[in-house]
Amino acid sequence: MDVEWNAPGPGQWAMDRSHMPAGTTPIVQHLVTRSMPEGMRRMFRDLGVPLESLDARFVNGQFYSRLRPLIGADKPSAKLPPVVLLKVASRLHPEMRRRNRTAGRTLVEQPWIKVIDDWHHGGKAGIEAANRALQSVDLGGATDAEVISHVHRCLEHCVTNWTHHFWLHGYDLGPIGRYIFEARDWGIAPSDLLSLLQGASPSTSAPARERAAIRAAIEATGRTPATLDEMRSLSPDIARLLDEHLDRRGSVLFSRYDVDGVTFGERPDLVLATVLNAEYVDRSDEVNRRTAAIREQIPAEHLGRFDDLLGQARNAMDLRDDNGPTTAEWPLGILRMALLELGRRMVAAGVVDDQTLALELEPAEIDTVLTGAPDATTLHARAGWRAAMKRIEAPRVLGPDEAAPPQGVLPANLDTLVNMVQSVMQHLGMDGDARSGLHGTGIGTTSVTARARVATSPEAALDALEPGDILVVAGTTPAYNLVLSLAGGVVTADGGPMSHAAVIARELSIPAVIGAGGALTDIPDGAVVTVDPVAGLVTVHG
């Protein structure tokens, strides 16, 4: 298939597969392009970052992003003006002056402290309540018009919360980026710095702890249920614990940031397996030992600053990985279920023969689809095109080189914030750097050898995954913590040491190699492999 890859606008665009999958559905393309630039624009303005926004575009269903500078965003150049002119412009431009003042307040007042506190004292609870309200709507007896209205409400709920999601990232990733950026002066590797954040995200390990409690109650009965209904029948307490677990987790999309993924509740086999194999081990003693060892490498006069940076980064970690499931994957899962109900109505009306074709709709088509616009042929063609795009290797970057201001051009406050942002993007794996082979970022200290389960589709890999297998996927979402506990190890083709896959592997103590670019091509499905996190290497044995 001949496909053209043209930059979607001025400047250079970096591909990001660690978040959005290839072949993204039209409705999620709409969602991302509405929410990401707006959320990031507001966050940059509020914190004083000298950037307009993080722009989001899709090319052939593949997600690309570009940081938009405040000055000359649509007239980028590979060659910068003389440094003296850049310095003058950054100090005289009215908006740059405003941003510099704001940046100074940000670095002193550290507003993420209040935002994180607000999240834990009402912010998260309010979003969860809104999620549950939409989740609890019974569409069985609803009219077609009521179902269509519900789909629109779910979509707007996603837009609102995804915009908030991206705004929040300035307040969870900000202190982590500052920690990495400032600590580099002490010669500590970022991977070692990030390893000290293990255990700081109880939201990531919460599903494992909930399931461990259910497993313990099941084992006390001396019986092993073969279905969730059998599990509920063991005792009222077990039924209550399971239902509470699914009330919070069941509608969460765990496999990808798209409505063609699946929710946890749609896979009762995985729910059963994760409960019966659940375990949770407190690794705080290990983290304390690693922290003590690294503190010995910090000059004595800087220990207080290091401790403060580490403390703020650890406080931010829980919001970092609680943000996604609450504001993004849960609302998106609710939207998926609403679209599938619309799809059932489409089948009943004779418009299509497959309810999942509702996932191919553009937002503007929701109101007309039950009358056959667009028709089944169009929707089947979209589904086929997206499937083809998932198999195509997209360019890592689009567009010409775009010159970045050298160090020292911006006023000190703005320069610090830009470096924080760049540190975050680099360690998330959003910098567009090409990767190949089976080397990547290692997570953990213990190697594991087991069978690899490889698939371009996370759902396909999970279909065949047995407890202890090595899960090999392109990347993961924060909600992978719902199922990743089954794996003996994990390998991803995309992502960096701050990516969701890395965070989950740390929190669940799963050996991992993150960002091994050849993972999906160089590891045969079913092969025995060794994941060595210390070397950051995957070895295929055959």
C-alpha positions, 0 to 999 in steps of 0.5 A: 500500500502506497502511503504518503507521510507529509508533515501536518504543519510547519516545523518538525513533528515527532511520532509518539506510539508510547501513548496513541496506537497506530491506526487511531479511530476517527473519534479518538483523533477528534478527541485528542486534537481537541483536548491535548493542545488546549490542556497543554496551552493552559498548563504552559500559560499557568506555569510560565513555560515559554511555549504556546502548546503541544500541538497534536495531529494525525497522519494516516492514523498515526499520532505526531506532536510538536512543541509550539514556540511562543514566537514564530510558531508557524514560521520555523527555521532550521537556522536561528537568528544571532544569539544576541537577537534571540536574547533581546527578543526573549526579554522584550517580547510582552508575552515572554516577559509575562511568562518569565514572571510567571515562571519565577513564581512557579519555581518559588511557589511550586504550585504542584503541591496544592494541585496534588493536594486538591486531587487527593481531597476532592478533585479525583472524587468529583471526576470518579462521581461523574464517571460513575453517573455515566457508567450507571446509565441503563441503556437497555430500555432507552430510545434510539434518540436517548442512546445518541444523546448519551453517546454525545454526553460521553464524548463531551465528558471525554473532551472535558476530562482529557483536557484536564488530564493534559493540564494536570500533567504539568503538575505531576510531570513538572516536579519529576522533570525538575528532579531529573534535570537538577540532579544531573549536575550530581552525575546520577543516571536518570534511570537510577533517579527514577528507580527511587520513585518505586512505591510512590504510586499506590494508585498503580499498585491498588488493583494488585492490592485489591485482588490480593485481598480477594485471593486471600479470601478465596483461599480461606474457603479452600475452593478454586472458582472457575468463573466470576459467578462461582467466585461471588457464590463463595461468600458475600464478602468475596462478592462484595470485594469483587463487585467493588473492584469491578465498579472502579476498574470494570469500565476502564480501557486497559489495552490502549488509548482508543475505543477499539481497545477493550475494557477490563470488564469485557474480559472476565477471563482476565479478571478471574486470572488476575485475581487467582494469581494476585500477589502484592509485595511491599518493596519499600525496604529495597527502595530505602536501600537504593535511596541511601546508596544514591544519597552517598553520592550526593555532595553533602552541601546538596543533600537537602536540595536532593531530598526536597526534589526527591520528596516532591517527585515521589508526591507527584508520582501517585497523581502521575499514574492516577491521572490517566485511569481516572481522567482518560481511560475510564471516561474512554471506556464508558464512551466505548460501551456507549458506542457499542450500544449504538452499534447494536442499534445500527445492527437492529436497524439493518444499517450494518452487520457488525456492532463494532463498526460504530467505533469507525464513526466521525463525531458528526455522524453519530446523529445520522448513522441509524438512517444509514449515513454513513453506510456499511460499505464506508464503515467497513472500508475505514476499519480495513484502512485502519487495520492496514495502517496498524501494520505500516512502519511510520516515519519517526519524524515528519518535516524539516529540522527545527532549530532550538534555542541554545542554552543561555538564550532564555532568561534563567527561569524560562530556561529552567522550565524548558529544560524540565519539559524537554527532560520529561519528553525525552524520558517519556519516549516522545522525542521521536528518536529512532530505536532498534534492536533489543536494547532499551531501558531496564527496570528492575534488578532480576533477570527472568527467562520465560516464553514470549507472547508477542502481538501488535495487538495487546488484546491478542497478546493477552489472549495467549498470555499465561501467568509468568510469560513475557508480555511483548507489546508496543507500549502500555497505558497506566491501566495495564496495571489491571492485567500486567501482574500476570506477566513474568516480565514485559518488553515494549518497543516504545517508551522511555524510563518515565513511560507508563510501562516503566512505572507499572513495572517498577510498582509491580516489581516486574522485570522489564526492558522498555523502548527496545525498538525491535521487540515486535520484529525481532522476538518470535511469538512463543520463543524463550527469551531472557529479560535482563533489566540490569543490562537493558537487554532481551536475549532470544534463545529460540 
